[in-house]
């Protein structure tokens, strides 16, 4: 998709479709829409006064000018009340408009930079471009009869007086973020027989070579030498070799602050010996969504060339049953020497993350954020609208909360009282890796905290990595959640007060 910023009057451009924003209530017309209304003899005003068009958020109204305009079609895009417009409103409106254009089988369309006056040129251009680029995402590579979308180009028009340079910067950020989210969605959408740990490592290495990232992949023998007994325990039941993927932006730059992102990369989770029910097990290909988010975020970070040393770690393996699989009751030793009693082999994610969090310490990071489809308990506690955030560092909580509001990948901080760790006491080892059903997501986070010695936050995205329904800029299935949140967190590192 080619998204280009243009200057000039929208109504002077010949087009298959113009998409123009309409606010709800009095004063809902932008200057561009006012000019179009005049050319149409007040037709839009008549529709608004009659109550047929209201300008509510997510409302789309398609009009045919019949020669009165240089465009064949006019799409009125509802933005809601002017004072309530946010980047998320604009992002959603743009996504819906783009998908309507695709339904009309257009090759291109022209769009006003919606909400530019209210949000500022940079934020508005980024939000519109993200909505369009992410809303038009399709996963068709495994379908033999897939037809490529005709829609290949969108022109964004700035209103008069807008800051062109700022808008170009916003569009550039959007392009990098769209690429990162698209990569993450593709990886999550692929089936586990394709997206193996080896495939993830290959894709990460290929992406790194194209974007200038450093990439290293640790093999089983290297993990064993490092003492990654928890990760290797999970991996031992699978015929697929595990991979420990390391991506670095600005590698070797000792003058820059180091931030580490860690993503769970379980490419298929059968539950191991503690086998999951068969119903819905096909969804367990998404258990590497945290790892995909980290790989996607590092791609965006590289293209944005952020002034940070950013490290991405993805411990990747399958979790399978079999004669060599680890068992409930086994005791394994993590990289930091702690022994762990295994209670359920279906709680494998925290084991692979434990070793990755230990490995992160070698970078002497300012902060580490891990992201994982970790616990069903998160879904029970927070439903479909908030990422579970677990941290004892108030500064990290504040930074991630701010980034979540900007991207609408919102987080909710959960308690981390030390008493929750009582559920991890073990008779035979330093600690168990699960407790009982109560506070399952919190106890899991408490377990992870035992493998950190730096400012750290854990993001639980279980239940959020895929969607069964189409959303304005998130088509059905893989969401790519976490990429935009992590990138915004990093972009704001030097500007957002903790």
VMD Tcl script that draws the C-alpha trace (Angstrom):
set ca {
  {0.00 0.00 0.00}
  {1.43 3.36 -1.10}
  {0.31 6.16 1.22}
  {1.45 9.60 0.06}
  {1.05 13.05 1.59}
  {-0.26 15.69 -0.80}
  {-0.80 19.44 -0.67}
  {-3.48 21.46 -2.43}
  {-7.25 21.57 -2.41}
  {-8.90 18.17 -2.22}
  {-11.90 19.27 -4.28}
  {-9.61 20.18 -7.21}
  {-8.32 16.59 -7.59}
  {-9.92 14.11 -9.94}
  {-10.49 10.89 -8.00}
  {-12.47 7.68 -7.75}
  {-13.31 8.58 -4.17}
  {-12.83 11.44 -1.72}
  {-13.00 10.56 1.98}
  {-13.73 13.62 4.14}
  {-14.30 13.88 7.88}
  {-17.56 15.12 9.40}
  {-17.85 16.05 13.07}
  {-21.04 15.51 15.00}
  {-23.14 18.52 16.01}
  {-22.80 22.23 15.27}
  {-19.66 23.31 13.48}
  {-19.13 19.79 12.17}
  {-17.91 20.85 8.74}
  {-14.20 21.20 8.05}
  {-13.18 23.86 5.50}
  {-12.70 21.13 2.89}
  {-16.16 19.71 3.54}
  {-17.71 23.20 3.49}
  {-16.23 23.74 0.02}
  {-17.56 20.39 -1.18}
  {-21.00 21.17 0.22}
  {-21.08 24.40 -1.74}
  {-20.18 22.58 -4.96}
  {-23.02 20.14 -4.23}
  {-25.52 22.93 -3.73}
  {-25.83 22.35 0.03}
  {-26.76 18.69 -0.31}
  {-24.61 17.64 2.66}
  {-26.14 20.35 4.83}
  {-29.61 19.09 3.87}
  {-28.71 15.53 4.87}
  {-27.34 16.70 8.22}
  {-30.34 18.92 8.94}
  {-32.69 16.07 8.07}
  {-30.87 13.81 10.53}
  {-29.91 11.31 7.84}
  {-26.21 11.99 8.42}
  {-25.05 12.69 11.97}
  {-21.26 12.54 11.90}
  {-21.13 10.02 14.72}
  {-17.90 8.09 15.18}
  {-17.67 5.09 12.80}
  {-20.54 6.39 10.64}
  {-19.88 6.15 6.89}
  {-22.09 7.79 4.26}
  {-21.40 7.27 0.57}
  {-22.65 9.94 -1.85}
  {-22.58 10.09 -5.64}
  {-22.00 13.64 -6.94}
  {-23.14 12.85 -10.52}
  {-20.65 15.20 -12.10}
  {-20.86 18.02 -9.56}
  {-17.40 17.14 -8.22}
  {-14.14 15.98 -9.73}
  {-14.60 12.78 -7.73}
  {-16.85 9.90 -8.71}
  {-17.81 9.28 -5.07}
  {-17.77 11.16 -1.78}
  {-17.44 9.27 1.50}
  {-18.42 11.18 4.64}
  {-16.46 9.74 7.56}
  {-18.02 10.32 10.98}
  {-15.61 11.50 13.70}
  {-17.97 12.14 16.59}
  {-17.95 15.38 18.56}
  {-15.06 17.66 17.73}
  {-14.00 18.05 21.36}
  {-13.88 14.27 21.81}
  {-11.68 13.44 18.84}
  {-8.64 11.35 19.73}
  {-6.01 9.51 17.71}
  {-7.99 6.31 18.26}
  {-11.16 7.86 16.83}
  {-9.24 9.00 13.76}
  {-7.40 5.67 13.42}
  {-10.68 3.76 13.50}
  {-12.41 6.15 11.09}
  {-9.55 5.87 8.60}
  {-9.54 2.09 8.83}
  {-13.26 1.91 8.12}
  {-12.97 4.34 5.21}
  {-10.14 2.34 3.63}
  {-12.02 -0.91 3.92}
  {-15.09 0.68 2.32}
  {-12.89 1.83 -0.56}
  {-11.58 -1.70 -0.96}
  {-15.14 -3.07 -0.99}
  {-15.86 -0.69 -3.88}
  {-12.90 -2.28 -5.73}
  {-11.14 1.02 -6.22}
  {-7.50 1.27 -7.26}
  {-6.90 4.45 -5.27}
  {-8.66 7.12 -3.24}
  {-7.97 10.52 -1.75}
  {-8.45 11.22 1.93}
  {-8.44 14.35 4.03}
  {-6.04 14.09 6.97}
  {-8.88 13.60 9.42}
  {-8.78 15.57 12.64}
  {-5.56 17.40 11.72}
  {-6.69 20.63 13.37}
  {-7.64 18.90 16.60}
  {-4.72 16.47 16.93}
  {-1.90 18.34 15.29}
  {-0.47 17.51 11.89}
  {1.97 14.80 13.01}
  {-0.46 12.86 15.21}
  {-3.30 13.13 12.71}
  {-1.22 12.00 9.73}
  {0.16 9.07 11.73}
  {-3.29 8.03 12.98}
  {-4.90 8.21 9.52}
  {-2.06 6.31 7.86}
  {-2.04 3.63 10.59}
  {-5.80 3.19 10.29}
  {-5.56 2.78 6.54}
  {-2.50 0.53 6.49}
  {-3.58 -1.71 9.35}
  {-7.24 -1.79 8.31}
  {-6.37 -3.06 4.84}
  {-4.22 -5.93 6.15}
  {-5.09 -9.30 4.62}
  {-3.57 -12.73 5.18}
  {-4.04 -14.68 1.95}
  {-0.68 -16.29 1.27}
  {-1.94 -19.83 1.94}
  {-5.09 -19.54 -0.19}
  {-4.80 -20.87 -3.74}
  {-7.61 -18.68 -5.10}
  {-6.67 -15.43 -3.35}
  {-7.10 -12.26 -5.39}
  {-4.93 -9.25 -4.75}
  {-6.77 -6.13 -3.66}
  {-7.13 -3.53 -6.37}
  {-6.57 -0.78 -3.83}
  {-2.90 0.13 -4.05}
  {-2.61 3.86 -3.37}
  {-4.00 6.48 -1.01}
  {-3.31 10.21 -1.14}
  {-3.57 12.15 2.13}
  {-4.44 15.83 1.87}
  {-3.53 18.34 4.54}
  {-5.87 21.22 5.35}
  {-4.59 24.72 4.73}
  {-2.18 25.99 7.37}
  {-1.18 22.51 8.53}
  {2.46 21.73 9.30}
  {3.70 19.76 6.29}
  {7.02 18.76 7.87}
  {5.30 17.47 11.00}
  {2.80 15.53 8.92}
  {5.60 13.92 6.90}
  {7.24 12.84 10.18}
  {3.95 11.35 11.35}
  {3.52 9.49 8.08}
  {7.07 8.13 8.27}
  {6.40 6.84 11.78}
  {3.19 5.22 10.59}
  {4.96 3.43 7.74}
  {7.50 1.92 10.15}
  {4.81 0.87 12.63}
  {2.57 -0.61 9.93}
  {5.52 -2.70 8.72}
  {6.19 -3.94 12.24}
  {2.57 -4.82 12.98}
  {2.19 -6.50 9.59}
  {5.23 -8.68 10.26}
  {3.89 -9.66 13.68}
  {0.43 -10.46 12.28}
  {1.90 -12.57 9.49}
  {3.98 -14.61 11.95}
  {1.01 -15.21 14.25}
  {-1.34 -16.09 11.40}
  {0.97 -18.73 9.99}
  {0.30 -22.32 11.11}
  {2.76 -24.04 13.42}
  {3.95 -26.45 10.75}
  {5.38 -23.42 8.91}
  {6.13 -20.97 11.73}
  {8.48 -23.27 13.63}
  {11.22 -21.94 15.93}
  {13.63 -22.31 13.02}
  {11.33 -20.30 10.75}
  {11.01 -17.54 13.34}
  {14.78 -17.34 13.60}
  {15.15 -17.24 9.81}
  {12.55 -14.49 9.46}
  {14.18 -12.47 12.24}
  {17.60 -12.82 10.58}
  {16.25 -11.86 7.17}
  {14.49 -8.82 8.59}
  {17.63 -7.82 10.47}
  {19.75 -7.94 7.34}
  {17.29 -5.66 5.54}
  {16.98 -3.10 8.33}
  {20.50 -2.99 9.73}
  {19.83 -4.82 12.98}
  {22.33 -7.22 14.46}
  {20.98 -10.75 14.80}
  {22.29 -13.80 16.60}
  {20.55 -17.13 17.18}
  {21.61 -19.43 20.01}
  {21.27 -23.16 19.36}
  {20.48 -25.90 21.87}
  {24.12 -26.56 22.76}
  {24.78 -22.88 23.47}
  {21.67 -22.69 25.65}
  {22.85 -25.72 27.59}
  {26.28 -24.16 28.08}
  {24.60 -21.04 29.47}
  {22.54 -23.15 31.89}
  {19.12 -22.43 30.35}
  {17.61 -25.52 31.93}
  {14.09 -24.15 32.17}
  {13.83 -23.31 28.47}
  {15.43 -26.59 27.42}
  {13.07 -28.58 29.64}
  {10.13 -27.19 27.69}
  {11.89 -27.88 24.38}
  {12.87 -31.49 25.07}
  {9.51 -32.98 24.09}
  {9.60 -31.59 20.54}
  {11.42 -32.75 17.44}
  {11.76 -29.09 16.43}
  {15.02 -27.60 17.75}
  {14.64 -24.58 20.02}
  {16.08 -21.22 19.01}
  {17.01 -18.25 21.19}
  {16.71 -15.19 18.94}
  {18.67 -12.04 19.74}
  {18.03 -8.82 17.80}
  {19.90 -5.58 18.49}
  {19.39 -2.02 17.32}
  {22.51 0.13 17.72}
  {24.53 -2.86 18.88}
  {27.77 -1.87 20.53}
  {26.70 1.72 21.18}
  {27.88 2.12 24.77}
  {26.88 5.79 24.71}
  {23.18 4.92 24.49}
  {20.78 3.67 27.15}
  {19.89 -0.01 26.82}
  {16.32 -1.27 26.89}
  {15.47 -4.95 26.46}
  {12.25 -6.44 25.09}
  {11.55 -10.13 25.74}
  {8.82 -12.05 23.90}
  {7.50 -15.53 24.56}
  {7.97 -17.62 21.42}
  {6.04 -20.87 21.93}
  {5.27 -21.69 18.30}
  {2.75 -24.35 19.32}
  {1.49 -25.14 22.79}
  {-0.13 -28.55 23.17}
  {0.17 -28.27 26.94}
  {2.79 -31.00 26.93}
  {2.11 -33.91 29.29}
  {-0.56 -31.68 30.91}
  {-2.35 -31.89 27.57}
  {-4.84 -29.18 26.64}
  {-8.38 -30.09 25.58}
  {-8.66 -30.72 21.85}
  {-11.41 -28.14 21.37}
  {-9.74 -24.92 20.28}
  {-6.20 -26.30 20.39}
  {-5.63 -25.00 16.84}
  {-5.50 -21.52 18.34}
  {-2.33 -22.45 20.18}
  {-0.31 -21.46 17.11}
  {-0.73 -17.93 18.50}
  {1.30 -18.69 21.64}
  {4.31 -17.01 20.04}
  {2.48 -13.68 19.71}
  {4.72 -12.06 22.33}
  {7.79 -13.09 20.37}
  {6.18 -11.86 17.14}
  {5.46 -8.52 18.81}
  {9.11 -8.15 19.81}
  {10.33 -9.01 16.30}
  {7.82 -6.58 14.79}
  {8.73 -3.86 17.27}
  {12.45 -4.23 16.49}
  {11.70 -3.82 12.80}
  {9.89 -0.56 13.49}
  {12.62 0.60 15.88}
  {15.24 0.04 13.18}
  {13.29 1.98 10.56}
  {12.65 4.82 13.01}
  {16.34 4.73 14.00}
  {15.57 5.48 17.64}
  {18.48 6.88 19.70}
  {18.55 3.88 22.04}
  {20.31 0.55 22.28}
  {17.32 -1.80 21.98}
  {17.65 -5.56 22.41}
  {14.94 -8.05 21.49}
  {15.06 -11.56 22.96}
  {12.75 -14.34 21.76}
  {13.08 -17.79 23.36}
  {11.38 -19.98 20.74}
  {10.30 -23.60 21.06}
  {7.31 -25.91 20.81}
  {5.68 -27.43 23.89}
  {4.85 -31.03 22.99}
  {4.10 -34.34 24.74}
  {6.18 -37.42 24.11}
  {8.56 -39.90 25.65}
  {11.24 -37.24 26.15}
  {8.89 -34.48 27.34}
  {9.34 -32.91 30.76}
  {6.82 -33.99 33.40}
  {4.82 -32.53 36.27}
  {6.98 -32.96 39.35}
  {10.28 -32.53 37.52}
  {12.78 -30.07 38.96}
  {14.70 -27.92 36.48}
  {17.43 -25.33 37.00}
  {17.22 -21.87 35.41}
  {20.15 -19.84 34.12}
  {20.51 -17.93 37.42}
  {20.83 -21.21 39.37}
  {17.35 -21.24 40.89}
  {15.66 -24.65 40.93}
  {12.03 -24.85 39.82}
  {9.48 -27.55 40.58}
  {7.25 -28.11 37.57}
  {3.58 -28.35 38.53}
  {1.92 -28.18 35.11}
  {3.72 -28.53 31.80}
  {1.01 -26.29 30.37}
  {2.58 -23.37 32.24}
  {5.61 -23.47 29.98}
  {5.70 -19.82 29.00}
  {7.01 -18.62 32.33}
  {9.80 -21.21 32.17}
  {11.16 -20.02 28.82}
  {10.79 -16.41 29.92}
  {12.67 -17.11 33.15}
  {15.85 -17.99 31.26}
  {15.37 -15.11 28.81}
  {15.00 -12.65 31.69}
  {18.19 -14.01 33.23}
  {19.96 -13.54 29.90}
  {18.72 -9.94 29.67}
  {20.77 -9.01 32.73}
  {24.03 -9.25 30.77}
  {23.09 -6.05 28.92}
  {22.89 -4.06 32.17}
  {19.59 -2.59 30.96}
  {17.84 0.54 32.16}
  {14.63 -1.48 31.92}
  {13.28 -4.79 30.61}
  {9.74 -5.36 29.36}
  {8.51 -8.87 28.58}
  {5.36 -9.62 26.63}
  {3.58 -12.97 26.50}
  {0.33 -14.82 25.98}
  {0.85 -16.12 29.49}
  {-2.34 -16.83 31.45}
  {-6.01 -17.44 30.82}
  {-6.49 -15.72 34.16}
  {-5.73 -12.39 32.46}
  {-8.77 -12.84 30.23}
  {-10.98 -13.62 33.21}
  {-9.72 -10.56 35.09}
  {-9.62 -7.97 32.28}
  {-11.63 -9.28 29.34}
  {-10.86 -8.04 25.84}
  {-9.91 -4.43 26.43}
  {-6.77 -4.22 28.57}
  {-3.34 -5.78 28.63}
  {-2.36 -7.02 32.06}
  {0.58 -4.99 33.38}
  {2.68 -6.31 36.24}
  {5.58 -4.37 37.71}
  {6.89 -3.03 40.99}
  {8.49 -0.07 39.21}
  {6.16 2.94 39.28}
  {8.14 4.68 36.56}
  {7.72 1.80 34.12}
  {4.04 1.54 34.97}
  {3.57 5.24 34.19}
  {5.51 5.02 30.91}
  {3.61 1.97 29.67}
  {0.28 3.43 30.73}
  {1.01 6.62 28.77}
  {2.07 4.62 25.70}
  {-1.05 2.47 25.99}
  {-3.35 5.50 25.97}
  {-1.64 6.93 22.88}
  {-1.83 3.68 20.92}
  {-5.08 2.38 22.43}
  {-3.25 -0.80 23.38}
  {-4.20 0.05 26.92}
  {-2.68 -1.54 30.00}
  {-3.99 -2.04 33.51}
  {-1.59 -2.38 36.40}
  {-2.30 -5.34 38.68}
  {-1.08 -5.69 42.29}
  {2.29 -7.27 42.97}
  {2.17 -7.77 46.73}
  {4.93 -10.05 47.96}
  {2.32 -12.21 49.70}
  {1.31 -13.56 46.30}
  {4.71 -15.26 46.10}
  {3.69 -17.53 49.00}
  {1.87 -19.66 46.42}
  {5.23 -20.45 44.81}
  {6.78 -22.14 47.83}
  {8.03 -25.62 46.98}
  {8.94 -28.64 49.08}
  {11.58 -29.95 46.68}
  {12.96 -26.85 44.91}
  {13.61 -23.16 45.36}
  {10.14 -22.42 44.04}
  {7.19 -23.87 42.15}
  {6.31 -22.30 38.85}
  {2.55 -22.15 39.45}
  {0.19 -21.68 42.36}
  {-3.52 -22.39 42.54}
  {-6.30 -20.89 40.46}
  {-6.73 -17.67 42.49}
  {-4.79 -14.68 41.13}
  {-3.22 -16.86 38.46}
  {-1.87 -14.02 36.34}
  {-0.40 -12.26 39.39}
  {1.30 -15.39 40.70}
  {2.76 -16.00 37.23}
  {4.19 -12.48 37.26}
  {5.57 -13.02 40.75}
  {7.36 -16.10 39.44}
  {8.93 -14.08 36.61}
  {10.04 -11.39 39.04}
  {12.32 -13.92 40.74}
  {14.51 -13.93 37.62}
  {15.02 -10.17 37.38}
  {17.46 -7.79 39.04}
  {16.65 -4.62 37.10}
  {13.57 -2.40 36.50}
  {11.11 -4.77 34.87}
  {7.55 -4.97 33.63}
  {5.52 -7.90 32.35}
  {2.72 -7.56 29.77}
  {0.20 -10.41 29.65}
  {-1.60 -10.43 26.27}
  {-3.33 -13.80 26.60}
  {-6.68 -13.66 24.80}
  {-5.70 -10.49 22.93}
  {-3.37 -11.91 20.28}
  {-6.27 -12.77 17.98}
  {-9.82 -11.62 17.39}
  {-12.78 -13.53 16.01}
  {-14.48 -10.36 14.72}
  {-13.36 -7.64 12.34}
  {-12.48 -4.40 14.10}
  {-12.03 -1.03 12.33}
  {-8.30 -1.41 11.72}
  {-7.80 -4.96 12.98}
  {-9.16 -7.62 10.61}
  {-10.16 -11.02 11.95}
  {-7.50 -13.21 13.59}
  {-3.99 -11.97 14.44}
  {-4.02 -8.50 15.99}
  {-0.30 -7.76 16.22}
  {-0.96 -6.41 19.69}
  {2.02 -5.10 21.56}
  {4.01 -3.76 18.60}
  {2.54 -0.26 18.69}
  {2.61 -0.17 22.49}
  {6.27 -1.16 22.72}
  {7.35 1.17 19.92}
  {5.55 4.12 21.53}
  {7.10 3.24 24.89}
  {10.54 3.38 23.27}
  {9.83 6.53 21.24}
  {8.79 8.31 24.42}
  {11.70 7.09 26.54}
  {13.52 10.43 26.53}
  {10.41 12.62 26.61}
  {7.77 10.94 28.78}
  {8.23 11.65 32.49}
  {8.06 8.44 34.53}
}
mol new
graphics top color blue
foreach p $ca { graphics top sphere $p radius 0.5 }
foreach p [lrange $ca 0 end-1] q [lrange $ca 1 end] { graphics top cylinder $p $q radius 0.2 }
display resetview
